[in-house]
Amino acid sequence: MPEKTDIYKLANGMTLIGIPVAGVQSAAFEFLIPAGAAMTPNGCCGAPAVIEDWIFRGAGGKTSRQLSDILDGLGLHRGSGVESKHINLSAALQADNLPKAIELYADIILKPALKPEQFEYSKQLALQGLLGLEDDPRHETMLLLREHFYPDPLGRNTAGKKQDLQNLTAEKTDRIIAENFDLSQTMLAVAGKYDFQKLCSLVEKLFADGKTNDKKNITPKQRPLDYYHHPHDGAQVHIGIMTGSVTPQNNDYYNARVAVAVLSGGMSARLFTEVREKRGLCYAVGASYHSLKETAGIGCYAGTIPQKAQETYDVIIAEFKRLADGISESELQRAKTGLQSALVMQSESTMARAGAAATDYYFLGKVRTLEEIKQNIEKTTVKSVTDFLKNNPFETFCSVTTGPVEIKPV
């Protein structure tokens, strides 16, 4: 049976997306609200990390405790996060409780209490999260890498900056919410068991009168891809490398994804084999595709000791460049199998399906079916991937290191 996608556009521009999943008694949903790290004013880096907590501290006339008790009583498995353009709010629960959960999230989005005394708690949590990155240098390195790779403000650190967070006030943050919680640019994706007609009526009733603003345009400022070192007292050097790639809108998107899987799709992939197994240069190495709507890149992480940092970096760069010399049929098939396995696992999670649907619609203006993705992966060939690599060579790199020593970049 072909996979179905339900789409409903509210009069105010808000988009509701539905992905029915047969045989489940659960549902999941994700809101994409256009209030991400790139959308905040200069000097307020980290505000979205505060907002994603603050709006849950009371809403719709309910106190923070009352709201938490009701959400927990519905059995929600909640999630939230900050991206470049959006704050995402997600949850999974029994399908029967979906309408009540959507009602509560409407209050959270449209009628948050935003009490100044609660703001301080949210701000302190965001500061603790930022300071906690010192104990997670791998994550910190990759955040810094994206910050330096992507044009400003698209790559702005989603965890924030210490000085900006310390200077942030409830009044400033309240204004950011008012200016960015724009329903005309908001998406709600639902996956699992639901009645779409009832869902449309409910969402129209809850959100029809919500605020809409003129679309905010930002002008990204390109920067040279360079090398940046972040001193850190530790026994390891954490290396981040990123190079440009095509976005999901591009016809070569699937060739790019297969190429990354050849490079880093398991224990037989090139980076693991050449950098870790043959030379014993690092304890961890891997690459992944990452995309914004405007631009995309392939990021690589490696963790090693100071004495091996330079060689680790040099070998990784060499493997990136060597990929254009060609890939084998066996590498292609392993890459396809890995990508399709990840697709199958995603299909079994309603929360993953809801998140993927929202992201697809934002990037592409449509939702790709699982079968469509599978077929496009299957269409790739040794020739198509190699041609893509030759036409889009890995020549310029942004590099970041965190640790006690620097390296000499290409």
C-alpha positions in Angstrom: 0.0 0.0 0.0 1.5 3.4 -1.0 2.5 5.6 1.9 0.2 8.5 2.4 0.9 12.1 3.4 -1.7 14.4 4.7 -1.1 18.2 4.3 -3.3 21.0 5.6 -2.6 24.7 5.3 -4.2 27.0 7.8 -5.4 30.4 6.7 -2.6 32.0 8.7 0.0 30.1 6.8 0.8 27.4 9.4 1.3 24.0 7.9 -0.1 20.7 9.4 1.5 17.5 8.1 0.3 14.0 8.8 2.0 10.6 8.2 -0.3 7.7 9.1 1.5 4.6 10.4 -0.5 1.4 10.2 -0.6 -1.0 13.1 0.5 1.4 15.9 -1.5 2.7 18.8 0.8 5.6 19.4 1.3 9.1 17.8 4.1 11.5 17.8 4.3 15.2 16.8 6.9 17.9 16.2 6.5 21.6 16.0 9.1 23.6 14.1 9.0 27.2 15.4 11.1 29.8 13.5 13.0 31.0 16.5 16.3 29.2 16.2 19.9 30.4 16.9 20.2 32.3 13.6 17.0 34.2 14.1 17.9 36.0 17.3 19.5 39.4 17.5 23.2 39.9 17.9 24.3 39.8 21.5 21.6 37.3 22.4 23.3 34.0 21.4 21.8 31.3 23.5 18.3 32.9 23.9 16.6 30.0 22.1 18.1 27.5 24.6 16.5 29.6 27.4 13.2 29.9 25.5 12.8 26.1 25.0 12.7 25.7 28.7 11.0 28.9 29.8 7.8 28.4 27.8 7.2 25.2 29.7 7.2 26.9 33.1 3.5 27.7 33.1 1.1 28.4 30.2 -2.6 28.9 29.5 -3.2 30.0 33.1 -1.5 26.9 34.5 1.5 27.1 36.8 4.7 25.4 35.9 3.9 22.5 38.3 0.4 22.1 37.1 1.5 22.0 33.4 4.2 19.5 34.2 1.8 17.2 36.1 -0.8 17.3 33.2 1.9 16.5 30.6 3.3 13.7 32.7 -0.2 12.4 33.3 -0.7 12.1 29.5 2.4 9.9 29.4 4.3 12.1 27.0 7.9 11.3 26.1 9.0 14.9 25.5 11.9 16.4 23.5 13.0 19.8 22.4 16.0 21.3 20.7 17.5 24.3 19.1 18.6 24.4 15.4 19.8 27.1 13.1 16.4 28.3 12.1 14.0 26.6 14.5 13.2 25.6 18.0 11.7 22.1 17.8 9.2 20.8 20.3 8.4 17.1 20.0 6.5 14.4 21.9 5.3 10.8 21.6 2.3 9.3 23.4 -0.7 7.1 23.2 -2.8 8.1 20.2 -5.9 8.7 22.4 -4.2 11.4 24.2 -3.0 13.3 21.1 -5.8 16.0 21.0 -5.3 16.9 24.6 -1.5 17.1 24.1 -1.9 19.4 21.1 -4.2 21.7 23.2 -1.5 22.0 25.9 1.2 22.7 23.3 -1.0 25.4 21.8 -1.0 27.1 25.2 2.8 26.6 25.5 3.4 28.2 22.2 0.6 30.9 22.2 0.1 31.6 25.9 3.3 31.0 27.8 3.3 32.6 31.3 6.9 33.9 30.9 7.3 34.8 34.6 10.5 36.8 35.3 11.3 34.7 38.3 11.0 31.5 36.3 13.2 33.0 33.6 16.2 32.9 35.9 15.9 29.2 36.4 15.7 28.6 32.6 18.7 30.9 32.1 20.8 29.1 34.7 19.9 25.7 33.0 21.1 27.1 29.7 24.4 28.3 31.3 24.9 24.9 32.9 24.4 23.2 29.5 26.9 25.5 27.9 29.5 25.0 30.7 28.8 21.3 30.5 30.4 21.3 27.0 33.7 21.5 28.7 33.2 17.9 29.8 32.1 16.9 26.3 34.8 18.3 24.0 33.6 16.1 21.1 30.2 17.9 21.1 31.9 21.2 21.7 34.3 20.7 18.8 31.5 20.0 16.4 29.4 23.0 17.5 32.5 25.2 17.0 33.1 23.5 13.6 29.6 24.4 12.4 29.9 27.9 13.7 33.1 28.5 11.7 32.0 26.5 8.6 28.6 28.0 8.0 28.1 31.7 7.1 27.1 33.9 10.1 24.5 33.7 11.6 23.5 30.4 10.1 26.2 28.5 12.0 25.6 30.3 15.3 26.3 28.1 18.4 22.9 26.6 19.4 24.2 26.3 23.0 24.9 30.0 23.2 27.8 32.1 24.3 28.5 32.7 28.0 28.7 36.5 27.9 25.5 36.7 25.9 23.6 34.3 28.2 24.8 36.2 31.3 23.6 39.5 29.9 20.2 38.1 28.7 17.2 39.5 30.5 13.5 38.4 30.7 12.5 41.5 28.8 14.8 40.9 25.9 13.8 37.2 25.7 10.1 38.1 25.9 10.6 40.4 22.9 12.5 37.6 20.9 9.5 35.3 21.5 7.0 37.9 20.3 9.1 38.7 17.2 9.8 35.0 16.2 6.9 32.8 17.3 5.4 33.4 13.9 2.6 30.9 13.0 2.8 31.7 9.3 6.3 30.0 9.3 5.4 27.3 11.9 5.0 23.6 11.0 3.3 20.8 13.0 4.0 17.2 11.8 2.1 14.2 13.3 3.0 10.6 12.7 1.2 7.4 13.9 -2.5 6.9 14.6 -4.7 9.9 14.1 -7.9 11.2 12.5 -6.7 13.9 10.1 -10.1 15.6 9.7 -10.5 16.0 13.5 -6.9 17.0 13.8 -7.4 19.8 11.1 -10.4 21.1 13.0 -8.6 21.1 16.3 -5.5 22.8 15.0 -7.6 25.4 13.1 -9.5 26.1 16.3 -6.4 26.4 18.5 -4.0 28.3 16.2 -6.2 30.2 13.7 -6.0 33.5 15.7 -2.3 33.1 16.6 0.2 35.9 15.7 1.8 36.1 12.3 4.6 38.4 11.4 6.3 39.6 8.2 8.8 36.9 7.2 12.2 37.7 8.7 15.0 37.7 6.2 18.6 37.2 7.2 21.7 37.9 5.1 24.4 35.3 5.7 27.9 36.6 5.8 30.4 34.3 4.1 33.7 33.7 5.8 36.9 31.9 4.6 37.2 28.3 5.5 40.1 28.3 7.9 41.6 26.7 10.9 40.6 27.5 14.5 42.1 26.1 17.7 40.2 26.0 21.0 42.7 25.5 23.9 41.5 22.8 26.3 43.4 21.2 29.2 43.1 17.5 28.5 44.9 14.4 27.4 43.3 14.2 23.9 43.0 16.4 20.8 39.6 16.6 19.3 39.6 17.2 15.5 36.7 18.6 13.5 36.9 18.9 9.7 34.1 20.1 7.4 33.9 20.5 3.6 31.0 21.7 1.4 28.4 19.5 -0.2 25.1 19.7 -1.9 21.8 20.4 -0.1 18.8 18.0 -0.1 17.2 20.0 -2.9 20.0 19.1 -5.3 19.8 16.2 -7.8 23.1 14.8 -6.5 21.8 14.6 -2.9 21.7 10.8 -2.8 25.1 10.5 -4.5 26.4 12.7 -1.7 24.8 10.6 1.0 26.2 7.3 -0.5 29.7 8.9 -0.8 29.6 9.8 2.9 28.5 6.3 3.8 31.5 4.9 1.8 33.7 7.2 3.8 32.1 6.5 7.2 29.4 3.9 7.1 30.6 1.3 9.5 33.7 -0.8 10.4 34.4 -1.5 6.8 34.3 2.1 5.7 37.4 4.0 4.7 38.0 6.3 7.6 37.6 3.5 10.2 39.8 1.2 8.2 42.6 3.6 7.2 42.8 5.9 10.2 41.9 3.6 13.1 42.5 0.0 12.1 45.6 0.2 9.8 47.4 3.0 11.6 46.0 3.0 15.1 45.9 6.8 15.0 42.7 7.5 17.0 40.2 6.0 19.2 37.2 7.4 17.4 36.7 8.7 13.8 33.6 9.2 11.7 32.0 11.5 9.1 28.4 12.6 8.6 26.3 14.7 6.3 24.8 17.9 7.7 22.5 20.4 6.0 20.8 23.7 6.4 18.3 24.9 3.9 20.8 27.2 2.3 24.0 25.2 2.4 25.4 21.8 3.5 28.6 20.1 4.5 30.2 16.8 5.4 31.6 17.0 8.9 34.2 14.6 10.3 35.3 14.1 13.9 38.4 12.3 15.2 39.7 11.9 18.8 43.3 11.2 19.3 46.4 11.9 21.5 48.6 15.0 20.9 51.5 13.0 19.4 49.2 11.6 16.7 47.0 14.6 16.0 48.8 15.9 12.9 49.1 12.5 11.2 45.4 11.8 12.0 44.4 15.0 10.4 46.6 14.5 7.3 45.3 10.9 6.7 41.7 12.1 7.0 42.2 14.8 4.5 43.9 12.3 2.2 41.0 9.9 2.5 38.5 12.7 1.7 40.4 13.6 -1.5 41.1 10.0 -2.5 37.4 9.2 -2.6 37.1 10.9 -6.1 39.6 8.4 -7.5 36.7 5.9 -7.4 34.7 3.5 -5.2 34.2 -0.2 -5.7 30.9 -2.0 -6.2 31.2 -3.7 -2.8 31.7 -0.3 -1.1 28.6 1.0 -2.9 26.5 -2.0 -1.9 27.6 -1.7 1.8 26.8 2.0 1.7 23.4 1.4 0.3 22.6 -1.3 2.8 23.6 0.9 5.7 21.5 3.8 4.5 18.5 1.6 3.9 18.9 0.0 7.3 18.8 3.4 8.9 15.7 4.1 6.9 13.9 1.0 8.2 14.8 1.9 11.8 13.4 5.4 11.2 10.2 3.9 9.8 9.6 2.1 13.1 9.7 5.2 15.2 6.7 7.6 15.0 8.8 10.4 16.6 11.5 10.0 13.9 8.9 10.0 11.2 7.3 13.2 12.5 10.7 14.9 12.8 11.7 13.8 9.3 8.3 14.9 7.8 8.7 18.4 9.3 12.3 18.8 8.1 11.4 17.5 4.6 8.6 20.0 4.3 10.8 22.9 5.4 13.7 21.9 3.0 11.7 20.6 0.0 8.1 21.9 0.4 7.0 18.3 0.3 7.4 15.1 2.3 9.4 12.2 0.8 7.9 8.8 1.2 10.1 6.0 2.6 9.7 4.2 -0.7 10.9 7.3 -2.7 14.0 7.6 -0.5 14.7 3.9 -0.9 14.4 4.0 -4.6 16.6 7.0 -4.9 19.3 5.3 -2.8 19.0 2.2 -5.0 19.4 4.3 -8.2 22.9 5.4 -7.3 25.7 3.6 -9.1 29.5 3.5 -8.9 29.5 5.9 -11.9 27.0 8.3 -10.5 28.8 8.6 -7.2 32.2 8.9 -8.8 30.9 11.5 -11.3 29.5 13.5 -8.4 32.8 13.4 -6.5 34.7 14.5 -9.5 32.3 17.4 -10.2 32.3 18.4 -6.5 35.8 17.7 -5.3 36.7 18.0 -1.7 39.3 20.8 -2.0 38.6 23.4 0.8 38.2 22.5 4.4 37.3 24.2 7.7 39.1 22.7 10.6 38.8 23.0 14.4 40.8 21.4 17.1 40.1 21.3 20.8 42.9 20.3 23.1 46.4 21.0 24.3 48.2 21.3 20.9 47.5 22.8 17.5 48.0 21.2 14.1 49.1 22.5 10.7 46.1 22.5 8.4 46.0 22.0 4.6 
